[in-house]
Amino acid sequence: MTNSHAVLRVMSLHALQYCERLFYLEEVEEMRVADARVYAGRRLHVEIERDEEGDWHTMELESSAWGLRGKVDCLRKRDGVLIPYEHKRGRSARSVEGTPQTWPSDRIQIIAYAALVAEHTGQLIPEARVRYHADNVTVRVPIDERAFADLRRAIDRARELQATVERPPITMNERLCAKCSLAPVFLPEEARMARGD
């Protein structure tokens, strides 16, 4: 899977799954704002790295085959198998039954990191994990053909959006905007009112 485009940041795929408009503003129009949540997330990573010294290995990786680059939060070895971890400040998603799950944006992010680690090490990565600190939950993510197919679809969609001059529409899910660092910049509520939502 090769492409002639600029290498995508793994974080951009997280943004893409969260909201296509956010992806477009950050990656195409290059509008980025670091808000309190961003800084809190950075503090979390510093604290974890300090507390888990010796069991914490971050890796900056890039792949021309995938067209991706990113920094894996944590790479651990369990029974001889490498497992990429992503740490999140917030709570996990929940199934209808109440079982902890990853949010779609977190899932695609950790799959991308697993793909980079697999290519870099030449090892099979059977699973990855997302740790949600607000509810003290770790969710396992299978790294299989379905995961890689989802990753390819996300990369293809990112490339489509990079190639267009039209911003994607504002999401119908207002809750996403409430947690978006760019909401104060492009004022989604005003845009919804103008659109008549």
C-alpha positions in Angstrom: 0.0 0.0 0.0 2.1 2.9 -1.2 1.1 6.5 -2.0 2.8 9.6 -3.2 1.2 11.9 -0.6 2.8 13.4 2.4 3.1 11.1 5.4 0.0 11.3 7.7 0.3 11.7 11.4 -1.3 8.9 13.3 -3.0 11.6 15.5 -4.7 12.9 12.3 -6.5 9.5 11.9 -7.7 9.9 15.5 -9.1 13.4 14.5 -10.6 11.9 11.3 -12.6 9.2 13.3 -13.7 11.8 15.8 -14.9 14.4 13.2 -14.0 14.7 9.5 -14.2 18.5 9.8 -11.7 18.5 12.6 -9.3 16.4 10.5 -9.8 18.8 7.6 -9.2 22.0 9.7 -6.1 20.5 11.3 -4.5 18.6 8.4 -5.5 20.6 5.3 -6.0 24.1 6.7 -3.3 23.6 9.3 -5.4 25.1 12.2 -4.3 23.6 15.5 -5.1 24.8 19.0 -3.7 23.2 22.2 -6.4 23.6 24.8 -6.6 22.5 28.5 -7.4 18.9 27.5 -4.3 18.6 25.3 -2.1 19.9 28.1 -3.8 17.5 30.6 -3.1 14.6 28.2 0.5 15.6 28.0 0.8 15.8 31.8 -0.7 12.3 32.0 2.0 10.9 29.7 4.8 12.5 31.7 3.3 11.2 35.0 3.0 7.6 33.6 6.5 7.7 32.2 7.8 8.7 35.6 5.8 6.2 37.6 6.5 3.2 35.3 10.2 3.8 34.6 11.8 0.7 33.2 8.5 -0.7 31.9 7.8 2.2 29.5 9.2 2.4 26.0 8.0 5.0 23.6 8.9 4.8 19.9 8.7 7.3 17.1 8.0 5.4 13.9 7.4 6.1 10.3 6.3 3.9 7.4 6.3 4.7 3.7 4.3 1.6 3.1 1.4 2.8 5.2 2.2 6.5 4.7 2.0 7.1 8.5 4.2 8.4 11.3 3.6 8.6 15.0 4.9 8.1 18.5 3.6 5.0 20.3 2.7 5.9 23.9 4.0 2.7 25.4 5.4 -0.6 24.1 5.5 -3.6 26.5 6.6 -7.1 26.1 4.2 -9.8 27.6 5.2 -13.5 27.2 7.6 -12.5 24.4 5.0 -10.6 22.5 5.1 -6.8 21.9 1.9 -5.0 22.9 1.4 -1.3 22.0 -0.5 0.7 24.6 -2.3 4.1 24.2 -3.1 6.0 27.4 -6.2 8.2 27.6 -7.3 10.6 30.4 -11.0 10.1 29.9 -13.5 7.2 30.2 -14.0 4.3 27.9 -17.0 3.9 25.6 -19.5 1.3 26.7 -21.5 -1.3 24.8 -25.2 -1.7 25.3 -24.5 -4.3 28.0 -22.1 -1.9 29.7 -18.9 -3.6 28.7 -15.9 -1.2 28.3 -15.0 -0.5 24.7 -12.6 1.8 22.8 -13.9 4.9 21.2 -13.7 4.6 17.4 -11.0 7.3 17.3 -8.9 5.6 19.9 -9.3 2.2 18.2 -8.0 3.5 14.8 -5.1 5.3 16.5 -3.9 2.1 18.3 -4.4 0.0 15.2 -2.2 2.5 13.3 0.5 2.2 16.0 0.3 -1.6 15.9 0.8 -1.5 12.2 3.9 0.7 12.5 5.3 -1.5 15.3 4.7 -4.7 13.3 6.5 -3.2 10.2 9.4 -1.8 12.3 10.0 -5.0 14.3 9.0 -7.6 11.8 6.9 -9.2 14.6 3.3 -10.2 14.6 1.3 -7.9 16.9 -1.8 -9.9 17.8 -3.4 -7.2 20.0 -3.0 -3.6 21.3 -4.5 -2.0 24.4 -6.1 1.3 25.3 -5.9 2.4 28.9 -8.7 4.7 30.1 -7.5 6.4 33.3 -10.8 8.1 34.4 -12.5 4.7 34.9 -9.4 2.6 35.4 -10.1 0.3 32.5 -7.9 -1.3 29.8 -9.5 -2.4 26.6 -7.9 -4.9 24.3 -8.0 -4.3 20.6 -7.5 -7.3 18.2 -5.0 -6.6 15.5 -6.3 -8.7 12.7 -7.3 -8.4 9.0 -10.5 -6.5 10.0 -8.4 -4.0 12.0 -6.0 -3.5 9.0 -8.9 -3.1 6.6 -10.4 -0.4 8.8 -7.0 1.3 8.9 -6.7 1.2 5.1 -10.2 2.7 4.8 -9.4 5.5 7.3 -6.1 6.3 5.4 -8.0 6.3 2.0 -10.7 8.7 3.5 -8.0 11.0 4.8 -6.4 11.1 1.4 -9.8 11.9 -0.2 -10.3 14.8 2.2 -6.8 16.1 1.6 -7.5 16.3 -2.1 -10.7 18.4 -1.8 -11.1 22.1 -1.3 -14.5 21.8 0.5 -14.6 21.6 4.3 -16.7 18.6 5.4 -20.0 19.6 7.1 -20.3 20.3 10.8 -21.1 17.1 12.7 -24.7 16.6 13.8 -23.4 15.3 17.1 -23.1 18.5 19.2 -21.4 16.6 22.1 -18.3 16.2 19.9 -18.1 19.9 19.5 -18.2 20.5 23.2 -14.9 18.6 23.6 -13.2 20.0 20.4 -10.2 22.2 20.8 -11.2 24.0 17.5 -14.8 24.8 18.5 -13.8 28.4 19.7 -12.2 29.0 16.4 -14.8 27.9 13.9 -17.9 28.3 16.1 -20.0 25.3 15.2 -23.1 26.5 17.0 -23.3 29.6 14.8 -22.7 27.5 11.7 -25.6 25.2 12.8 -27.9 28.1 13.3 -27.0 29.5 9.9 -27.7 26.1 8.4 -31.0 26.0 10.2 -30.3 22.9 12.4 
